[in-house]
Amino acid sequence: MTLGVVMLVHSNFDRAEQMVRHWVAGGCPVTVHVDKKADAGDCARLIAALGDQENVSFSERFRCEWGTWGLVAATQAATAQLLAQHPDLRHVYLASGACLPLRPIAELRAYLDTHPDTDFIESATTADVPWTVGGLDRERFTLRFPFSWKKHRKLFDRYVKVQQLLGFKRRIPNGIKPHMGSQWWCLTKTTLTGILNDPRRAEFDHYFRKVWIPDESYYQTLARLHARKIESRSLTLSKFDYQGKPHIFYDDHQELLLRSDAFVARKIWPQADGLFNAFPRKADSISAKAEPNTSTIDRVFTKAVERRKRGRPGLYMQSRFPVMERENGFTAARYTMLQGFDDIFPDFGDWLGKRTGATVHGHLYAKDRAHFAGEETIFRGGLSDSARLRDYNGAMFLTNLIWNGRDSHQCFQFGPADTQQIRWMLAKDTRASVWVVSGAWSIPLFLSRRPVAKARAQAARMQQIEHKLIKVLRSPYARARIRILTLADFVEAPMDTLQAIIDEMAGHRAPTLTEVPKMADLTGFAAFLQELKNQGMHPFLTGDFATDTGRRPERPKPPKPYIIGQK
């Protein structure tokens, strides 16, 4: 026998018995450690059930609290007993009752035969990898941790805080450099004997007793002193989530586990009968020599962790009230907000929709109601046009609208007469494209033919609201694609801006414009603006218009230069 197994068991004893029998049938002696916290009756029944297996023994029991020394003490006792009973072993594999061999045990033994002097243990310094979860990496080796993190969380945290405030630091024993890694290893007899019989073992054990999670650092550190050759990887497929908790494999992970070519996997759900019936898989001459390769499933787990941490853009977790700054993007797809264009072009929405194929809404945040495309009263997903419902949470209203209509480009009109709840959302949303023609709100006032004295107050209010929006859009926190033009700049060359909008919304399907939509009649508009100034209201957001044409005065073209050549 060249391979022995140390198995840690604390629950699900029927499955543990099944796993022990798998290992013994594969030619491996097994020493079982049962957590001292486990029920004595369950332990006795397991011992009795395995009484027919002569290569199975049970070691001294220790209390195994997560993150404490008991787990190391348990492996020390079980390993020493296994090596004493079977001195011909070459490798010892550490497993748990929740570990399931995926490939025949004979394939694992053959693999180790080709690596007789290699220790398979994940071992890396804290400075080299960002594995730690909970904010303690180097500190777990320089502070004391006498309290259980799971049972006495407050005491644990307060004791750590006190040590940090006092500047307390433990001395790391000379000659060792702390390493970390998975607790599931496969070490050679030579390395384990060196660790267990090290003359300084009492010193090392005393130091690691107060290290946090010593089962992930004791062997990982001391193996560096005694191993001939270390492969810093575990032969056990074990995945962890972003909180440091192990992923649990269920029946629907069967195909994934087959693709991994791993020898052993943990942690298996006890009721996953499909997995326990399918594995270990039958011997296959083609895959018998396959190298364990978890990279094929690493990408799947990476995506799963990313999805769990960040979610899908624009889709909010239903278990709590959404905090937009913590989500993966405010909205699910790109969209466009246009301000001022429908004031300049009366039929702008219909014209834009025909040329882009986008869903062009009216003023979604109008005071009376949400003006959906086609003047519908209900949009996809049951979104009502009710202003009261919309204004209960204006940002989520837009988020839902973009999510429900994410199969097409959504576009809507906005203006200073609308509810302004979403100003900061528009500015921060990286999926938003914001086009503002400042001062365009003055055109409806001009066309209303109201006396300027009566329109003055409304013009001042509109300008103040729009000015606040522009300040937000120009904030250093703004992340949207933002273009702001004055009304005077826009009417001087509307074709360029409209073509850019259409190109952005329609992409490669965008047509080349040959004409702009019909513009509102601005005859006398400049005089209207001048009268507003005369009344004491300065419409600075509109830009400069000529006095009589309603447009900027054309600058005289510079004279054509003449080059006088020399003969």
C-alpha positions as CSV (number, residue, x, y, z in Angstrom):
1,M,0.0,0.0,0.0
2,T,1.4,3.4,-1.0
3,L,-1.5,5.7,-0.2
4,G,-3.3,6.2,3.1
5,V,-6.2,8.4,4.0
6,V,-6.9,10.6,7.0
7,M,-10.6,11.4,7.2
8,L,-12.2,14.1,9.3
9,V,-15.9,13.4,10.2
10,H,-18.3,15.5,12.2
11,S,-21.8,14.7,10.8
12,N,-23.7,12.7,8.1
13,F,-22.1,9.5,9.4
14,D,-23.9,7.3,6.8
15,R,-22.2,9.2,4.0
16,A,-18.9,9.1,5.8
17,E,-19.2,5.3,6.1
18,Q,-19.8,5.1,2.4
19,M,-16.7,7.2,1.6
20,V,-14.5,5.1,3.9
21,R,-15.6,2.0,2.1
22,H,-14.7,3.7,-1.3
23,W,-11.2,4.4,-0.1
24,V,-10.7,0.9,1.5
25,A,-12.0,-0.8,-1.7
26,G,-9.4,1.2,-3.6
27,G,-6.6,-0.2,-1.5
28,C,-6.1,2.6,1.0
29,P,-6.0,2.2,4.7
30,V,-8.1,4.9,6.5
31,T,-7.8,6.5,9.9
32,V,-11.0,8.3,10.9
33,H,-11.2,11.3,13.3
34,V,-14.6,12.0,14.7
35,D,-15.2,15.5,16.1
36,K,-15.5,15.3,19.8
37,K,-18.6,17.6,19.6
38,A,-20.4,14.9,17.6
39,D,-22.9,12.7,19.4
40,A,-21.2,9.7,21.1
41,G,-24.0,7.4,19.9
42,D,-23.5,8.3,16.3
43,C,-19.7,7.8,16.7
44,A,-20.3,4.3,18.3
45,R,-22.6,3.3,15.5
46,L,-20.0,4.4,12.8
47,I,-17.3,2.4,14.6
48,A,-19.6,-0.7,14.7
49,A,-20.6,-0.3,11.1
50,L,-17.0,-0.3,9.9
51,G,-16.0,-3.1,12.2
52,D,-15.7,-5.5,9.2
53,Q,-12.9,-3.3,7.7
54,E,-9.5,-4.3,9.0
55,N,-7.8,-1.4,7.4
56,V,-9.9,1.2,9.2
57,S,-9.0,2.7,12.5
58,F,-10.2,5.5,14.7
59,S,-7.9,8.1,16.3
60,E,-8.1,10.1,19.5
61,R,-11.0,12.6,19.3
62,F,-10.5,16.4,19.6
63,R,-13.0,19.3,19.7
64,C,-12.9,20.9,16.2
65,E,-14.1,24.5,16.1
66,W,-13.7,26.2,12.8
67,G,-10.6,28.4,12.7
68,T,-9.1,26.9,15.9
69,W,-6.2,24.6,16.7
70,G,-8.4,21.5,17.2
71,L,-8.5,20.7,13.5
72,V,-4.6,20.6,13.4
73,A,-4.5,18.5,16.5
74,A,-6.9,16.1,15.0
75,T,-4.9,15.7,11.8
76,Q,-1.7,15.3,13.8
77,A,-3.1,12.5,15.9
78,A,-4.7,10.7,13.0
79,T,-1.7,11.0,10.7
80,A,0.7,9.8,13.4
81,Q,-1.5,6.8,14.0
82,L,-1.9,6.0,10.3
83,L,1.9,6.1,9.7
84,A,2.6,4.0,12.8
85,Q,0.1,1.3,11.7
86,H,1.2,1.3,8.0
87,P,4.9,2.2,7.8
88,D,5.0,1.3,4.1
89,L,2.8,4.2,3.0
90,R,4.4,6.8,0.7
91,H,1.6,9.5,0.6
92,V,-1.2,10.5,3.0
93,Y,-4.3,12.1,1.7
94,L,-6.4,14.4,3.9
95,A,-10.1,14.1,3.2
96,S,-13.4,14.7,5.0
97,G,-16.6,12.8,5.3
98,A,-18.1,15.3,2.7
99,C,-15.4,14.5,0.1
100,L,-16.3,12.3,-2.8
101,P,-13.8,10.5,-5.0
102,L,-14.6,11.4,-8.6
103,R,-12.2,9.0,-10.3
104,P,-11.3,5.5,-9.4
105,I,-8.9,5.3,-6.5
106,A,-6.5,3.3,-8.6
107,E,-6.1,6.3,-10.9
108,L,-5.1,8.5,-8.0
109,R,-2.6,5.9,-6.8
110,A,-1.1,5.6,-10.2
111,Y,-0.8,9.4,-10.5
112,L,1.0,9.5,-7.2
113,D,3.3,6.7,-8.3
114,T,4.5,9.0,-11.1
115,H,5.2,11.7,-8.4
116,P,6.7,9.7,-5.6
117,D,8.6,12.7,-4.0
118,T,6.0,15.4,-4.6
119,D,3.9,17.0,-1.9
120,F,0.6,18.4,-3.2
121,I,-0.3,21.3,-0.9
122,E,-1.5,24.8,-1.7
123,S,1.1,27.0,-0.1
124,A,1.5,30.7,-0.7
125,T,2.5,33.8,1.3
126,T,-0.1,36.3,2.3
127,A,1.8,39.0,0.4
128,D,1.5,37.1,-2.9
129,V,-2.2,36.3,-3.0
130,P,-5.4,38.2,-2.0
131,W,-7.2,35.1,-0.6
132,T,-8.0,36.2,2.9
133,V,-11.6,37.2,3.7
134,G,-12.4,39.3,6.7
135,G,-9.6,41.9,6.6
136,L,-6.9,39.8,8.4
137,D,-4.0,38.4,6.4
138,R,-0.5,39.1,7.9
139,E,-2.3,39.9,11.2
140,R,-3.5,36.4,11.6
141,F,0.1,35.4,12.3
142,T,1.1,38.4,14.5
143,L,-2.0,38.7,16.8
144,R,-3.5,36.2,19.3
145,F,-6.9,34.6,18.6
146,P,-8.0,32.7,21.7
147,F,-11.7,33.1,21.0
148,S,-13.9,31.3,18.4
149,W,-14.9,33.5,15.6
150,K,-18.2,31.6,15.1
151,K,-19.2,31.3,18.7
152,H,-17.8,34.4,20.3
153,R,-17.8,37.0,17.5
154,K,-17.9,40.0,19.7
155,L,-15.1,38.8,22.0
156,F,-13.1,37.9,18.9
157,D,-13.5,41.4,17.3
158,R,-12.9,43.3,20.5
159,Y,-9.8,41.3,21.4
160,V,-8.4,42.0,17.9
161,K,-9.2,45.7,18.2
162,V,-7.5,45.9,21.6
163,Q,-4.3,44.3,20.3
164,Q,-4.3,46.6,17.3
165,L,-4.8,49.7,19.5
166,L,-1.9,48.6,21.8
167,G,0.3,47.8,18.9
168,F,0.7,44.2,20.1
169,K,2.6,41.8,17.8
170,R,3.6,38.2,18.3
171,R,7.1,37.0,17.3
172,I,7.1,34.6,14.4
173,P,9.5,31.7,15.1
174,N,12.8,32.0,13.5
175,G,13.3,30.0,10.3
176,I,9.7,30.0,9.1
177,K,7.8,32.2,6.8
178,P,4.0,32.0,7.1
179,H,2.2,30.4,4.2
180,M,-1.5,29.8,3.6
181,G,-3.6,27.5,1.4
182,S,-6.3,24.9,1.3
183,Q,-6.4,22.6,4.2
184,W,-6.9,19.6,1.9
185,W,-3.5,18.2,1.1
186,C,-1.7,15.1,0.0
187,L,1.8,14.9,1.6
188,T,4.6,12.4,1.5
189,K,5.5,10.3,4.4
190,T,8.9,12.0,4.5
191,T,7.4,15.4,4.8
192,L,4.8,14.4,7.4
193,T,7.4,12.5,9.5
194,G,9.7,15.6,9.3
195,I,6.8,17.8,10.6
196,L,5.6,15.5,13.3
197,N,9.2,14.7,14.6
198,D,10.7,18.1,14.2
199,P,12.8,19.0,17.2
200,R,11.1,22.4,17.3
201,R,7.6,21.0,17.0
202,A,6.6,22.1,20.5
203,E,7.7,25.7,19.6
204,F,5.8,25.6,16.4
205,D,2.7,24.1,17.9
206,H,2.7,26.7,20.7
207,Y,2.9,29.5,18.1
208,F,0.2,28.1,15.7
209,R,-2.2,27.4,18.6
210,K,-3.1,31.1,18.6
211,V,-3.0,31.7,14.9
212,W,-6.3,32.3,13.2
213,I,-7.4,29.3,11.0
214,P,-4.2,27.3,11.7
215,D,-5.4,24.4,9.6
216,E,-4.9,26.6,6.5
217,S,-1.3,27.6,7.6
218,Y,0.3,25.0,9.8
219,Y,1.1,22.3,7.2
220,Q,1.3,24.9,4.5
221,T,4.2,26.7,6.3
222,L,6.1,23.7,7.8
223,A,6.0,21.7,4.6
224,R,8.3,24.4,3.2
225,L,10.9,23.2,5.8
226,H,10.8,19.5,5.0
227,A,9.4,18.9,1.5
228,R,11.7,17.9,-1.3
229,K,9.3,19.1,-4.0
230,I,6.1,21.0,-3.5
231,E,3.3,21.4,-6.1
232,S,1.3,24.3,-4.7
233,R,-2.1,22.9,-5.5
234,S,-4.6,20.6,-4.0
235,L,-5.7,17.4,-5.6
236,T,-9.2,18.0,-4.0
237,L,-11.6,20.2,-6.0
238,S,-12.8,22.7,-3.5
239,K,-14.4,26.0,-4.4
240,F,-15.2,29.0,-2.2
241,D,-17.5,31.9,-2.6
242,Y,-16.7,35.6,-2.0
243,Q,-17.3,35.2,1.7
244,G,-14.9,32.4,2.1
245,K,-17.6,29.7,2.4
246,P,-17.2,26.5,0.5
247,H,-19.5,25.9,-2.5
248,I,-21.7,22.9,-2.1
249,F,-22.1,20.5,-5.1
250,Y,-25.5,19.2,-5.9
251,D,-26.8,16.7,-8.4
252,D,-27.0,19.2,-11.2
253,H,-23.2,19.7,-10.9
254,Q,-22.6,16.2,-12.2
255,E,-21.5,17.3,-15.7
256,L,-19.3,20.0,-14.3
257,L,-17.5,17.6,-12.0
258,L,-16.9,15.1,-14.9
259,R,-15.2,17.9,-16.9
260,S,-12.9,18.7,-14.1
261,D,-10.9,15.4,-14.1
262,A,-10.3,16.0,-10.4
263,F,-9.6,13.1,-8.2
264,V,-11.7,14.2,-5.3
265,A,-14.4,16.9,-4.8
266,R,-15.8,18.6,-1.7
267,K,-18.2,19.7,-0.4
268,I,-21.0,17.3,-1.5
269,W,-24.5,17.8,-0.4
270,P,-25.5,14.7,1.7
271,Q,-28.7,14.2,-0.2
272,A,-27.1,14.4,-3.6
273,D,-27.9,10.8,-4.5
274,G,-27.2,11.3,-8.2
275,L,-23.6,12.3,-7.4
276,F,-23.0,9.5,-5.0
277,N,-24.4,7.0,-7.5
278,A,-22.4,8.4,-10.4
279,F,-19.0,8.7,-8.7
280,P,-16.4,7.4,-8.5
281,R,-16.8,7.0,-12.2
282,K,-15.8,3.8,-13.9
283,A,-12.3,3.2,-15.1
284,D,-11.6,4.6,-18.6
285,S,-8.3,3.9,-20.4
286,I,-8.6,7.2,-22.3
287,S,-9.0,9.4,-19.3
288,A,-7.1,7.3,-16.8
289,K,-3.9,9.4,-17.3
290,A,-5.7,12.7,-17.5
291,E,-4.1,15.5,-15.5
292,P,-6.5,17.1,-13.0
293,N,-7.6,20.3,-14.7
294,T,-10.0,22.5,-12.9
295,S,-9.5,25.5,-15.2
296,T,-12.4,24.3,-17.3
297,I,-14.8,24.9,-14.4
298,D,-12.8,27.7,-12.7
299,R,-14.3,30.1,-15.3
300,V,-17.8,28.9,-14.4
301,F,-17.3,29.5,-10.7
302,T,-15.7,32.9,-11.4
303,K,-18.7,33.9,-13.4
304,A,-21.0,32.6,-10.7
305,V,-19.3,34.5,-8.0
306,E,-19.3,37.6,-10.1
307,R,-23.0,37.2,-10.8
308,R,-23.7,36.7,-7.1
309,K,-21.7,39.7,-6.0
310,R,-22.6,42.2,-8.8
311,G,-25.8,40.7,-10.4
312,R,-26.9,41.6,-13.8
313,P,-26.9,45.3,-14.9
314,G,-30.2,46.9,-14.2
315,L,-31.6,43.9,-12.3
316,Y,-31.9,44.5,-8.6
317,M,-31.9,42.0,-5.7
318,Q,-35.5,41.4,-4.6
319,S,-34.6,40.5,-1.0
320,R,-33.9,44.1,0.1
321,F,-34.7,47.6,-1.0
322,P,-32.3,48.4,-3.8
323,V,-29.2,50.6,-3.0
324,M,-28.3,51.8,-6.5
325,E,-24.7,52.6,-5.7
326,R,-24.1,49.0,-4.7
327,E,-25.6,47.4,-7.9
328,N,-24.0,46.5,-11.1
329,G,-25.1,49.5,-13.1
330,F,-28.3,51.5,-12.7
331,T,-29.9,50.2,-15.9
332,A,-29.8,47.1,-18.1
333,A,-29.2,48.7,-21.6
334,R,-28.1,51.8,-23.3
335,Y,-30.7,54.5,-23.6
336,T,-31.0,58.2,-24.7
337,M,-32.4,61.3,-22.9
338,L,-33.1,64.3,-25.1
339,Q,-33.8,67.7,-23.7
340,G,-35.0,70.6,-25.8
341,F,-35.4,68.9,-29.1
342,D,-39.1,68.5,-29.1
343,D,-39.3,72.3,-28.3
344,I,-37.4,73.1,-31.4
345,F,-39.0,70.4,-33.7
346,P,-42.8,70.0,-33.0
347,D,-42.9,66.4,-34.5
348,F,-39.5,65.4,-33.4
349,G,-40.5,62.1,-31.6
350,D,-42.2,60.5,-34.7
351,W,-39.4,61.7,-37.0
352,L,-36.7,60.2,-34.8
353,G,-38.5,56.9,-34.3
354,K,-38.9,56.4,-38.0
355,R,-35.1,56.9,-38.7
356,T,-33.7,54.9,-35.8
357,G,-36.2,52.1,-35.1
358,A,-35.9,53.0,-31.4
359,T,-38.8,53.3,-29.0
360,V,-39.1,57.1,-28.6
361,H,-41.2,58.2,-25.7
362,G,-42.5,61.6,-24.9
363,H,-41.9,63.3,-21.6
364,L,-41.8,60.3,-19.2
365,Y,-41.5,62.6,-16.2
366,A,-44.2,65.1,-17.1
367,K,-46.2,66.4,-14.2
368,D,-49.5,65.0,-15.5
369,R,-48.4,61.5,-16.4
370,A,-45.7,59.4,-18.1
371,H,-46.0,59.9,-21.9
372,F,-45.1,56.5,-23.3
373,A,-44.4,55.9,-27.0
374,G,-47.7,55.9,-28.9
375,E,-49.4,57.5,-25.9
376,E,-49.9,54.1,-24.4
377,T,-51.2,54.1,-20.8
378,I,-49.4,50.8,-19.8
379,F,-45.9,50.0,-20.9
380,R,-44.2,46.6,-20.9
381,G,-44.0,44.9,-17.5
382,G,-47.2,46.6,-16.4
383,L,-45.6,50.0,-16.0
384,S,-48.4,52.5,-15.4
385,D,-48.4,56.1,-16.8
386,S,-49.6,57.3,-13.4
387,A,-47.5,60.2,-12.2
388,R,-48.1,59.3,-8.6
389,L,-46.8,55.8,-9.0
390,R,-43.8,56.9,-11.1
391,D,-42.8,59.6,-8.6
392,Y,-42.9,57.2,-5.7
393,N,-39.4,56.2,-6.9
394,G,-38.5,57.9,-10.1
395,A,-35.1,56.2,-10.5
396,M,-36.6,52.7,-10.3
397,F,-39.3,53.7,-12.7
398,L,-36.7,54.4,-15.3
399,T,-34.7,51.3,-14.3
400,N,-37.8,49.1,-14.8
401,L,-38.6,50.8,-18.1
402,I,-35.1,50.1,-19.5
403,W,-35.2,46.5,-18.2
404,N,-38.6,45.7,-19.7
405,G,-37.7,47.3,-23.0
406,R,-34.0,46.2,-23.2
407,D,-34.6,44.5,-26.6
408,S,-34.8,47.9,-28.3
409,H,-33.2,51.3,-27.7
410,Q,-35.3,53.4,-25.4
411,C,-35.3,57.2,-25.8
412,F,-37.3,59.8,-24.0
413,Q,-37.8,63.6,-23.8
414,F,-37.0,65.6,-20.7
415,G,-37.2,69.2,-19.7
416,P,-37.3,71.7,-16.9
417,A,-41.1,71.5,-16.6
418,D,-40.7,67.8,-15.7
419,T,-40.2,66.1,-12.3
420,Q,-36.4,66.3,-11.7
421,Q,-35.9,63.2,-9.5
422,I,-33.5,61.5,-11.9
423,R,-30.9,64.2,-12.5
424,W,-28.2,62.5,-10.6
425,M,-29.1,59.1,-12.0
426,L,-28.8,60.4,-15.5
427,A,-25.4,61.9,-14.7
428,K,-24.0,58.8,-13.1
429,D,-25.4,56.1,-15.3
430,T,-22.7,54.9,-17.7
431,R,-25.4,53.5,-20.0
432,A,-27.1,56.9,-20.4
433,S,-26.6,59.1,-23.4
434,V,-27.7,62.7,-22.5
435,W,-28.2,65.4,-25.1
436,V,-29.2,68.8,-23.9
437,V,-30.0,71.9,-26.0
438,S,-30.0,74.5,-23.2
439,G,-32.5,77.3,-23.4
440,A,-34.9,75.5,-25.7
441,W,-37.6,75.9,-23.1
442,S,-37.9,79.5,-24.2
443,I,-39.3,78.5,-27.6
444,P,-42.8,77.4,-26.2
445,L,-42.9,80.6,-24.2
446,F,-42.2,82.6,-27.3
447,L,-44.8,80.7,-29.4
448,S,-47.4,81.1,-26.6
449,R,-47.5,84.9,-27.5
450,R,-48.0,85.7,-23.9
451,P,-46.9,89.2,-22.8
452,V,-43.2,89.1,-21.9
453,A,-43.9,90.6,-18.5
454,K,-46.1,87.6,-17.7
455,A,-43.7,85.0,-19.2
456,R,-40.7,86.4,-17.4
457,A,-41.3,84.6,-14.1
458,Q,-41.8,81.2,-15.8
459,A,-38.7,81.8,-17.9
460,A,-36.6,82.5,-14.9
461,R,-37.9,79.4,-13.1
462,M,-37.2,77.2,-16.2
463,Q,-33.7,78.6,-16.5
464,Q,-33.0,78.0,-12.9
465,I,-34.1,74.3,-13.1
466,E,-32.2,73.7,-16.2
467,H,-29.1,75.4,-14.8
468,K,-29.2,72.9,-11.8
469,L,-29.4,70.0,-14.2
470,I,-26.4,71.3,-16.2
471,K,-24.4,71.7,-13.0
472,V,-25.2,68.0,-12.2
473,L,-24.2,66.9,-15.7
474,R,-20.9,68.7,-15.5
475,S,-20.1,67.3,-12.0
476,P,-16.9,65.3,-11.7
477,Y,-19.1,62.4,-10.6
478,A,-20.9,62.3,-13.9
479,R,-20.2,59.1,-16.0
480,A,-22.9,59.3,-18.7
481,R,-22.2,60.3,-22.3
482,I,-23.2,64.0,-22.1
483,R,-23.4,66.7,-24.8
484,I,-24.7,70.1,-23.9
485,L,-25.2,72.8,-26.6
486,T,-26.8,76.2,-26.3
487,L,-29.9,76.8,-28.4
488,A,-28.0,79.4,-30.5
489,D,-25.2,76.8,-31.3
490,F,-27.7,74.1,-32.2
491,V,-29.9,76.1,-34.6
492,E,-26.8,77.3,-36.4
493,A,-25.9,73.7,-37.5
494,P,-28.7,71.3,-36.4
495,M,-27.8,68.6,-39.1
496,D,-24.5,67.7,-37.4
497,T,-26.0,67.1,-34.0
498,L,-29.0,65.2,-35.3
499,Q,-26.8,62.9,-37.4
500,A,-24.7,62.2,-34.3
501,I,-27.8,61.3,-32.3
502,I,-29.1,59.0,-35.0
503,D,-25.7,57.3,-35.5
504,E,-25.5,56.6,-31.8
505,M,-29.0,55.3,-31.5
506,A,-29.2,53.2,-34.7
507,G,-25.5,52.2,-35.1
508,H,-24.7,50.7,-38.4
509,R,-28.3,51.0,-39.5
510,A,-28.3,54.8,-39.2
511,P,-29.3,56.6,-42.4
512,T,-27.5,59.6,-43.7
513,L,-29.6,62.7,-43.1
514,T,-30.4,64.9,-46.1
515,E,-32.8,67.2,-44.2
516,V,-33.8,68.1,-40.7
517,P,-37.4,67.9,-39.3
518,K,-39.5,71.0,-39.6
519,M,-38.3,73.6,-37.1
520,A,-40.6,75.9,-35.1
521,D,-40.9,79.4,-36.6
522,L,-38.4,81.5,-34.8
523,T,-39.1,84.8,-36.5
524,G,-39.0,87.5,-33.9
525,F,-37.4,85.1,-31.3
526,A,-34.3,87.2,-30.8
527,A,-36.5,90.2,-30.0
528,F,-38.4,88.1,-27.5
529,L,-35.1,87.2,-25.8
530,Q,-34.1,90.9,-25.8
531,E,-37.4,91.8,-24.2
532,L,-36.8,89.3,-21.5
533,K,-33.5,91.0,-20.8
534,N,-35.2,94.3,-20.8
535,Q,-37.6,93.0,-18.1
536,G,-34.6,92.0,-16.0
537,M,-34.4,88.3,-16.8
538,H,-31.2,87.3,-18.6
539,P,-31.6,84.1,-20.6
540,F,-27.9,83.2,-20.7
541,L,-28.6,79.5,-21.4
542,T,-30.0,80.2,-24.9
543,G,-26.7,81.6,-26.3
544,D,-26.4,84.7,-28.5
545,F,-28.9,85.4,-31.2
546,A,-28.9,88.1,-33.8
547,T,-31.5,90.8,-33.2
548,D,-33.6,90.4,-36.2
549,T,-33.1,86.9,-37.7
550,G,-33.4,84.7,-34.7
551,R,-30.0,83.2,-35.5
552,R,-26.4,84.0,-34.7
553,P,-24.9,86.7,-36.9
554,E,-22.7,85.1,-39.5
555,R,-19.1,85.9,-39.1
556,P,-17.5,87.4,-42.2
557,K,-15.4,85.0,-44.0
558,P,-11.7,85.8,-43.8
559,P,-10.3,87.1,-47.1
560,K,-8.8,84.5,-49.3
561,P,-5.0,84.6,-49.0
562,Y,-3.0,85.3,-52.1
563,I,0.4,83.7,-52.5
564,I,2.8,85.7,-54.5
565,G,5.4,83.4,-56.0
566,Q,8.9,84.4,-57.0
567,K,10.0,83.9,-60.5
